[in-house]
Amino acid sequence: METVGVRELKARASEIVEAVQTEGKRYQVTKRGKPVALIIPAHADGLPDSEDIDHDERVWADIDELAKEISRRWPKGVSAVEALSADRR
């Protein structure tokens, strides 16, 4: 996936949309170096491919499960900052 900044997107919008439409390219849009959006191909009905939606839902479900597992194992009364500070020592 190619990354473009907001300013570059503004300057190349037509070219980028054409590449998405004709080549199926995907772009990650950044603002001040941080990801803020994705530009992905859509079907004729304007919706993402159902496989993409299924994949995204599975990824988020996996992330939710990981968060639950971390929560179960996280020591009571210890903040993330404290844990990182202790790990760095």
Buried (B, 14 or more C-beta within 10 A) or exposed (E): EEEBBEEBBEEBEEEBBEBBEEEEBBBBBBEEEEEEEEBBBEEEEEEBEEEBEEEEEEEEEEEEEEEEEEEEEEEEEEEEEEEEEEEEE
